[in-house]
Amino acid sequence: MKNLFLVFFTTSILCSCSNTKKQILPVSSETPSEAQRKQIERQYGMFIHFGINTFHDMEWTDGTKPASSYKPSDIDADQWVKTAKDAGMKYVILITKHHDGFCLWDSEYTDYDVASSGNSTNVVEAVAKACKKYDVGLGLYYSLWDRNKNGDVKNTELDRTYNSYMVKQLNELLAISQKHVNIVEFWFDGGWVKENHRWPLGDIYQTIKSREPECQIGVNWSIGLPEDPDHHPVYPEDQKEGYPVRYFPSDFRLGDPYLPGKNDPKVFTHNGKPYYMPWESTICISQRWFYNTNDTLFKSVDELVDLYKVATAQDNILILNCPPDRAGKIRTKDIEILSELRTRLDIKL
């Protein structure tokens, strides 16, 4: 049974804060902010796709798979983060909730979470603790699209309730993580299923920045077209200086799994003002985002060296996806490749 009083109390706090706090927005600039410089300097990190999809050989499930089907025999978050550290990576980005809506923490606002599953470990907290132990930055992925909670995306009447739900969950994630480390990045996904104006990006940005001022916030498929700011998709090679920010406010650009263009633009606009936004590439080390028993083809070290060089040039960032398996461990092959890749790139620990 979820705590209804806590839901009411948290909602009251959110309403009170929104009425009294000045809105936090990015500063218009054609050069990177100090927090953006720190993100660019991190340069290289690990994506950790883990969740209910891991147990169904699927990239996207639809929110109807039973929570009990999530049943890792272990959660070795220490191994995940140590692997990233040993690879020369500066941070990890953990999937906290994918499009299916299954939450890797015990959320007060849904039963579709680890508390109702075959392994109740709070994965978000476990990864946060490991990040503190190994001095690795913590980033969190959260899907705006939730096929369990808000599958009827065409129904605008549901937006207000669902938008409030998201903000309350983000406050949970912030509270869990901040007991151990600061969050360096929030990575949002799934926005394309609704018109951009239907997402509460101002409230999301306010919620995060009021507690983590330097946390960088990005939304997948970040840029639109001048004649259609909500156009999807605008590939990185087609983006040009001055194109509109599709999801404002946000701090950096995403469009997985694409690399930046050869002449990557950095300055985009919202309401006629310029905003500097670096590009973050997210690439799979094998073929799939989530662990899959049929995913046995890995990129060669030579290919990864080339990808790294392209992705991290022009003041941009590379995130390499290494999915834990059903035993809750990073695969041996991933570790071997990452180790050789660090040697080839001459990354110093």
C-alpha positions in Angstrom: 0.0 0.0 0.0 1.5 3.3 -1.0 1.5 6.3 1.4 -1.3 8.6 0.3 -0.3 11.2 2.9 3.1 11.4 1.4 1.6 11.9 -2.0 -0.5 14.8 -0.7 2.3 16.3 1.3 4.8 16.1 -1.6 2.3 17.7 -4.0 1.6 20.5 -1.5 5.4 21.2 -1.3 5.7 21.3 -5.1 2.8 23.7 -5.4 4.2 25.9 -2.7 7.6 26.0 -4.3 6.3 26.7 -7.7 4.5 29.8 -6.3 7.4 31.2 -4.4 10.6 30.3 -6.3 11.9 32.3 -9.3 11.9 30.2 -12.5 15.3 28.7 -13.3 16.2 28.8 -17.0 19.4 28.4 -19.0 21.5 31.6 -19.4 21.4 32.7 -23.0 25.0 32.4 -24.3 27.0 31.5 -27.4 29.8 30.0 -25.2 29.6 27.1 -22.7 28.7 27.7 -19.1 31.0 26.5 -16.3 28.7 23.4 -15.8 28.7 22.7 -19.6 32.5 22.9 -19.6 32.6 20.3 -16.8 30.3 18.0 -18.9 32.6 18.4 -21.9 35.6 17.6 -19.8 34.0 14.4 -18.5 33.9 13.4 -22.2 33.4 9.7 -21.8 30.9 7.6 -19.9 28.9 4.4 -19.6 25.2 3.9 -20.4 23.7 1.2 -18.2 20.5 -0.3 -19.7 19.0 -2.6 -17.1 15.3 -3.3 -16.2 12.4 -5.5 -17.0 13.4 -5.6 -20.7 16.5 -7.5 -19.6 14.4 -10.5 -18.9 12.3 -10.6 -22.1 14.9 -10.3 -24.9 13.2 -7.1 -25.9 14.3 -3.5 -26.3 10.9 -2.0 -25.6 8.2 -3.7 -23.6 4.7 -2.2 -23.4 4.2 -1.9 -19.6 2.2 -5.1 -19.3 5.0 -7.5 -18.4 4.4 -8.5 -14.8 6.8 -6.9 -12.3 7.5 -10.4 -11.0 9.3 -11.2 -14.3 12.1 -8.8 -13.3 14.2 -11.2 -11.2 18.0 -10.7 -11.4 19.8 -13.2 -9.3 22.1 -10.4 -8.1 22.7 -6.6 -8.5 26.4 -6.1 -8.7 26.3 -2.3 -9.0 29.9 -2.2 -7.5 31.1 -4.2 -10.6 29.2 -1.9 -13.0 30.8 1.3 -11.7 34.2 -0.2 -11.2 34.1 -1.4 -14.8 33.4 2.2 -15.9 36.2 3.5 -13.6 38.7 1.0 -14.9 37.8 1.9 -18.5 38.7 5.5 -17.9 35.1 6.7 -18.0 34.1 9.7 -15.9 30.5 8.9 -15.2 27.7 6.4 -15.7 24.1 6.9 -16.8 21.6 4.5 -15.2 18.2 3.7 -16.7 15.8 4.4 -13.8 12.6 4.0 -15.8 12.4 3.0 -19.5 9.3 3.4 -21.8 7.7 0.4 -20.1 7.4 2.4 -16.8 9.1 -0.1 -14.6 11.0 1.7 -11.9 14.4 0.5 -10.5 13.6 2.0 -7.1 10.6 1.6 -4.7 8.4 4.5 -5.8 5.6 5.8 -3.6 3.6 6.5 -6.7 3.4 3.2 -8.5 3.5 -0.6 -7.8 5.2 -1.2 -11.1 8.7 -1.2 -9.5 11.3 -3.3 -7.8 9.4 -3.5 -4.6 6.8 -5.7 -6.4 9.4 -7.7 -8.3 11.6 -10.8 -8.0 14.4 -8.6 -6.6 13.6 -5.6 -4.5 17.1 -4.1 -4.5 16.9 -0.3 -4.9 19.2 -0.2 -8.0 19.3 3.6 -8.1 20.7 3.8 -4.5 23.1 0.9 -5.1 24.6 2.6 -8.2 24.8 6.0 -6.3 26.7 4.3 -3.5 29.1 2.7 -5.9 29.6 6.0 -7.7 30.6 7.6 -4.4 33.0 4.7 -3.6 34.8 4.9 -7.0 34.5 8.7 -7.4 32.5 8.3 -10.6 29.8 10.8 -11.7 26.2 9.7 -11.5 23.8 10.3 -14.4 20.2 9.2 -14.5 18.0 8.3 -17.5 14.2 8.7 -17.1 11.7 8.1 -19.9 9.0 10.7 -20.2 6.9 8.2 -22.1 5.5 5.6 -19.7 3.4 2.9 -21.4 2.3 1.5 -18.0 1.1 4.7 -16.4 0.2 6.9 -19.4 -0.2 4.6 -22.4 -3.0 6.7 -23.9 -0.7 9.5 -25.1 -3.4 11.1 -27.3 -5.6 11.9 -24.3 -4.6 15.5 -23.3 -6.9 15.3 -20.3 -4.5 12.9 -18.7 -1.5 15.2 -19.1 -1.8 17.1 -15.9 -2.1 14.1 -13.6 0.8 12.3 -15.4 3.0 15.4 -15.5 2.6 15.7 -11.7 3.5 12.0 -11.4 6.7 12.6 -13.3 7.8 15.5 -11.2 7.1 13.6 -8.0 9.2 10.7 -9.2 12.1 13.0 -10.1 12.0 14.3 -6.6 12.3 10.7 -5.3 15.3 10.1 -7.6 17.0 13.2 -6.4 16.4 12.4 -2.7 17.7 8.8 -3.1 20.8 9.8 -5.1 21.8 12.9 -3.1 22.2 10.9 0.1 25.4 9.7 -1.6 26.5 11.8 -4.6 25.6 14.7 -6.7 23.8 14.0 -10.0 25.8 15.2 -13.0 23.3 14.5 -15.7 19.6 13.8 -16.4 18.9 12.1 -19.7 15.2 12.2 -20.8 13.7 10.1 -23.6 10.4 9.4 -25.3 9.3 12.9 -25.9 8.4 12.4 -29.5 5.2 10.6 -28.7 3.5 13.8 -27.8 3.7 17.4 -29.0 6.7 19.1 -27.2 4.5 21.7 -25.5 2.6 18.9 -23.6 5.6 17.9 -21.6 6.2 19.9 -18.4 9.8 20.7 -19.2 9.8 23.9 -17.2 8.7 22.1 -14.1 11.2 19.3 -14.7 14.1 21.7 -15.2 13.0 23.7 -12.1 12.7 20.5 -10.0 16.2 19.3 -10.9 18.1 22.6 -11.0 16.7 23.8 -7.7 18.4 20.9 -6.1 21.3 20.1 -8.5 22.3 23.5 -10.1 25.2 22.0 -12.1 23.3 18.9 -13.3 23.1 18.9 -17.1 19.7 18.1 -18.6 19.1 16.7 -22.1 16.0 15.4 -24.0 16.4 13.0 -26.8 15.9 14.5 -30.3 16.6 18.0 -28.9 16.4 20.2 -32.0 13.6 21.1 -34.4 13.4 23.0 -37.7 12.9 26.7 -38.2 9.6 26.2 -39.9 8.5 23.4 -37.4 10.2 23.6 -34.0 8.7 20.2 -33.1 9.8 18.4 -36.2 11.0 14.8 -35.6 13.7 13.8 -36.3 16.3 16.4 -37.2 19.5 14.4 -37.5 22.8 15.9 -36.3 24.2 16.3 -39.8 21.1 18.3 -40.7 21.3 20.6 -37.7 22.5 24.2 -38.3 23.3 27.2 -36.2 20.2 29.0 -35.0 17.8 26.1 -35.3 15.2 26.0 -32.6 15.5 24.1 -29.3 12.7 21.6 -29.5 12.7 20.9 -25.8 13.3 24.0 -23.8 14.7 24.4 -21.3 17.6 21.9 -21.6 21.4 22.1 -21.7 22.7 19.6 -24.3 21.6 17.8 -27.4 20.8 14.1 -27.9 19.7 11.9 -30.8 20.7 8.3 -30.3 22.6 6.5 -31.7 23.9 9.1 -34.1 27.3 10.8 -34.0 27.7 14.6 -34.4 28.1 16.1 -37.9 31.5 17.0 -39.3 30.9 20.7 -38.7 28.8 20.4 -35.5 26.9 23.6 -34.7 26.7 24.6 -31.0 24.4 27.6 -30.8 20.6 27.1 -31.1 17.7 29.4 -30.3 14.6 29.8 -28.2 12.4 32.9 -28.5 15.1 34.6 -30.5 17.8 34.1 -27.9 21.0 32.0 -28.5 21.8 28.9 -26.3 25.1 26.9 -26.4 24.4 23.1 -26.5 27.0 20.4 -26.9 26.2 17.0 -28.4 26.3 13.7 -26.5 26.6 10.5 -28.5 25.1 7.3 -27.1 26.4 4.1 -28.8 26.0 0.4 -28.1 29.2 -1.7 -27.5 27.3 -4.6 -29.1 24.0 -4.4 -31.0 21.3 -4.0 -28.3 20.6 -1.5 -25.6 19.3 -4.1 -23.1 20.9 -7.5 -22.5 19.6 -10.0 -25.0 20.5 -13.7 -25.3 20.8 -13.2 -29.0 23.1 -10.2 -28.7 26.5 -11.7 -29.4 28.0 -9.4 -32.1 30.3 -6.7 -30.6 31.9 -3.7 -32.2 35.7 -4.2 -32.7 38.1 -2.1 -30.8 39.3 -0.5 -34.1 35.7 0.6 -34.8 35.3 1.9 -31.2 38.5 3.9 -31.4 37.2 5.6 -34.5 33.8 6.2 -32.9 35.4 7.7 -29.8 37.5 10.1 -31.9 34.5 11.3 -33.9 32.2 11.5 -30.9 34.6 13.4 -28.6 35.9 15.9 -31.1 34.4 19.4 -31.3 33.8 19.6 -27.6 31.3 16.7 -27.5 30.8 13.6 -25.4 30.6 9.8 -25.9 28.5 7.4 -23.8 29.1 3.7 -24.5 26.3 1.3 -23.6 27.2 -1.8 -21.7 24.1 -3.7 -20.5 24.2 -5.9 -17.3 22.9 -9.5 -17.8 20.3 -11.4 -15.9 22.7 -12.2 -13.1 23.2 -8.4 -12.6 26.7 -8.3 -14.0 28.4 -6.5 -16.9 29.4 -9.2 -19.5 33.0 -10.4 -19.6 33.3 -9.5 -23.2 32.4 -5.8 -22.5 35.1 -5.6 -19.8 37.7 -7.1 -22.1 36.8 -4.7 -24.9 36.7 -1.6 -22.6 40.1 -2.5 -21.2 41.7 -2.8 -24.6 40.0 0.4 -25.7 41.4 2.3 -22.8 44.9 1.1 -23.7 44.5 2.1 -27.3 43.1 5.5 -26.4 45.9 6.0 -23.8 43.4 7.1 -21.2 45.2 7.6 -17.9 43.4 6.5 -14.7 
